[in-house]
């Protein structure tokens, strides 16, 4: 009977381990499904959802699900709709060494009003999109590594907007630096998942959460895609509005 009892206990233990492993796998699969923008509540963002602010008519070309940005002039295209609480996914790749771009969240009307070509929003939370070549050029020119930006997903307020960055922070405390370096280089696709709720922003780069901030002001506004001097491509732009 002792042998039988031990055997039953072993079977129960192995069954429990198997259940936990299966549950963990299921949760991981569900999280991956959520982050890719699949499932109930998600909708694709297309050309009809955006309007040009201060770039040329051909700065942004939407074709077959991909957004081609030539990078000039510097400026933005914005969503026609304002958003408050939402999840968002975007896949992007730089097409030139040292390319620069970004996604603005909660850009206000007065922060976009009167922008001329060559100018960027004066309010909003920027989710940085930089090619590694940008940091390489900075290091060559200054003979040191940058201590005020990274190329892996900085999050920071612009203009008159406010945000308390999550750690790790830039030395001056204005930016949330990524906790891990995960973005890929020129010509390679990168995946951003952004969650913005009640004035708090969190960014996942290629599947892992790396940066963000809280107490953002304002915490409602337009989404903007940034043209900043170099060609970049976006695809898979999706959003899910939250209560």
N, C-alpha and C positions, 0 to 999 in steps of 0.2 A: 504493500500500500504506500510506503514511503516513496518508492521509486516512481509509482504512478502519480503521486501528488506532486513530486518534483517535476515530472515530465509535463504535467498539466500547467504548472506555474511557468515553466519555460515557454510553452506554447502561448500562454497568455501574454508573457512579456514580449515575445517576438511579434505577436499580433498587434500589441500596442505600438511597438516601434514602427511596424509597417503602416499602421493607421496615421501616426504622426508624420511619417515621411510622405505618405500620400496626401495628407492635408496640407503640408507645407508646399508640396508641388502644386496642388490645386490653387492655393493662395497666390503662389508666384505666377502661375499661368494667368490667373484673373487680374493680377496687378499689371502684367505685361499687356493684357488685352485692353485694360483701361488706359494705360499710358500711350498706346498707339492710336487712341481715338476711335476705337471700334465699340459698338454697343449703343444702347439706348441713350438718347439725349444729345449725342454728338451730331454735328452737322459740318459739312465742308464749307470753307470760305472761298468764294470765287471772285472773279473780276467785278461782278455786279455788286459785291459787298463793299467795294472800296472806291475812293475817289481821290484824284490827284490833288495835292496841296500846293507844291511849289517846284515841281520837276517838269521836264519836257513830256509831251504826249507819248514819245517812244522810249522814255526811261524805263517804263514797266511794260513788258509784253507778256500776256497770259496766253499760253498755248499748250493744249493737251495735258492739262493738269500741272504744268510747271510755270513758274513766274521767273522770267528772265529780266534782271535788272542790269542796265549798262553801267550804272554807277555815277553817271553825270546827268545833270548837275547835282550837287549835294542837295538833299531835301528828303521829303517823305510823301508817301501815299497813306491815307488814313481810312479806317473803317467808316462807313456811313452811319453806323450805329454806335452808341455809347454802351460800354459794358461795366459792370460792377464786380460781381462774383462769377468766376469762370475757371475752367480748365482749358488749356490750349496746347496743341501740338504743331510743330513745324519742323520740316527737314530742310537742311540748307547745305550749300557747298560754295566755297570761294573758288573763283576761276582765275585768280591772279595772285601772285606772291604779295604778301603784306596787305591783303584786302581788308576792308573795314565795313561793318554794317551793324545792324541791331534791330531789335523789336522794342517799340515803346508801348508801355501799358499806361492806361489812365491819363492819356494826354488831354489836357483841358482845352476848351475853345479859345480862351485868351492866350494860351500857350502856342496855339497854331495860327492865330489871327495875324494877318499881315506879313507872313513869312515870305521872303523873297528867295529866288534861286540862290543856293549857296548857304542857306541858313537851316538850322535844325530846331526842333521844338524847344520852347522855353519853359516847358513844364511836362512832367511825366516821369515814369520809372523806366530806365533803359535796361534791357537785357542784352548785354554786349555780344556781338558776333565778330570776332577778330581772327585773322589768319596768323599762324605762328611767325610768318615772315615779318609781321609788324614789330614783334618783340626782338627779332633778330636784327632788324634795321636799327632799332633804338639802341641795342647793345653795341653795335658797330659804331654808331655815331657818338655815343656817350661813354664808351669804354666801361660800361657797367650794366648789370641787369636792371630792368625796370622794377621800381618798388611802388609804383602807383597804378599799374594796370597789369592784367594777365590776358592770355588769349584762350582761356578755358571757361568763360562764362561769368564775368563780373556782373553784378546787379547793383544799380545805384540810381539816386534821384538826379534829375537834371533841372537847371534853372531854379525856379522858386518852389519846386516840389520838395517834400521831406520824406525821409525814411530812416529808420534805425537799422543799420546793416547787421546781418548775422555774422558771427565769427566763422572763419578768420576774416579780419578786416584789413583794408589798406592802412599803411602807417598813419595817415591823417584821419582815418576813421570814416571816410566818406563812401567807401565801396565795400560790398561784400565780395571777398575773394573766394574762388572755388576751393573746397576742401580736398579735391582730387583733380589732377590734370587728365582730362578724358577726351577733349576734342581732337579731331583729325585734321590733316593738312589740306593743301590745295587740291581741288578735284575730287576729294572724298566727301561723301555725304555724312552729315551729322544730324542727330535727332535731339530736339529740345521738347521737353514737356514742362509746361508752366502752370502752376496752380496759384491763383490770385483770389483770396477770400478775406473779406472784412479788413482790408488794408494790409494784408500780409501776402508776400510774394515768395514762392519757392520755385527753384529751377532744378530740373533733372537734365543732365547732359549724357546722351547715349546710355540712358537707362539708370543712372545713379544720381541721387540728389546731391547737389554740390554747393548751392549758394542761395541767398535770398535776404529778406528784410521784413520788418514789421512797422506798424504805426505810420503807414504811408498816407500822405496828404497831398493832393486829393486821392480818393480811393474809388473813383468812378471816372470814366472818360473814354476816349477813343484808343483803338489799337493803331499803331503806325509801323510800316516797314520802311527801313532807312536805306537810302542811296547815299553812299559816302566815298565816291572816288574810284571804285573798282567794281568790275562785274561780279555779280553773285546770283545764284539761282535758289529758289525756294520751291518746295512741293509739299503735298500732304498737309496743307494748312487746314486745321479743324478746330472747332470750339464747342464747348459744352457749358451752357449757362447754369449757374447754381443759385439757390435761394439766397 
